[in-house]
Amino acid sequence: MKKFFVFAILVLFLTVSSLWAAKLRINGDNSWVGFINGEKVAEGNNWQVATVTEFDMPDGHAIIAVYVHDAEPGGAGRGGALFDVILDDGTYIPSNDTWKADAGAPLAERNDGWETIDFDDSSWENATQLDQFGSGIWAGGAGAMRNILKDPDSTAYWIWAGPNDVEDDVYFRKIVGDLSTPVEPNGKITTTWGALKAAR
Ligand SMILES: [Ca+2]
């Protein structure tokens, strides 16, 4: 009986792991840093060359946090962030006005845990939704960007925190995946294990 349960757990774990494989693609004008579950996973500074990060969500969900810096102060240049998360089941999560957004000090000076899942972002506004990928002021780079932003084609929107000719250091965050599966400190289908144990 015990062996069966160990086997069942293993199968569940493998199923959940493959179900929740995911990919994060980020472009930023001018530079960006990406975080998954509080861990720095991506860094880029060529707006036409997305960083691509493949990751797993053993807990069924993840907190995605993206920092973008516009190199031209204030109105001297427009900032933009374009990113998406693609889950293995085909779920497509584009940057748009559903993401929480904040502006403030440069990343090196920020240490309030904004990139972690426990951070309270209730005071953050929703992102400002600008042009959709392929249109507007960044359309000229779309051809080059498509070398990476294919399979699937990006349908994300360029976004910012507030008007994009004011702030130069902006932050975005969202929890993706299945929120009904809570993050447990020691991870790995804790909820399923608990349910199985209770059923024995
Ligand atoms: Ca600017």
Boltz pocket constraint, residues with backbone or C-beta under 6 A from the ligand:
constraints:
  - pocket:
      binder: B
      contacts: [[A, 70], [A, 71], [A, 72], [A, 73], [A, 74], [A, 75], [A, 76], [A, 77], [A, 78], [A, 79], [A, 164], [A, 165], [A, 166], [A, 167], [A, 168]]
      max_distance: 6.0
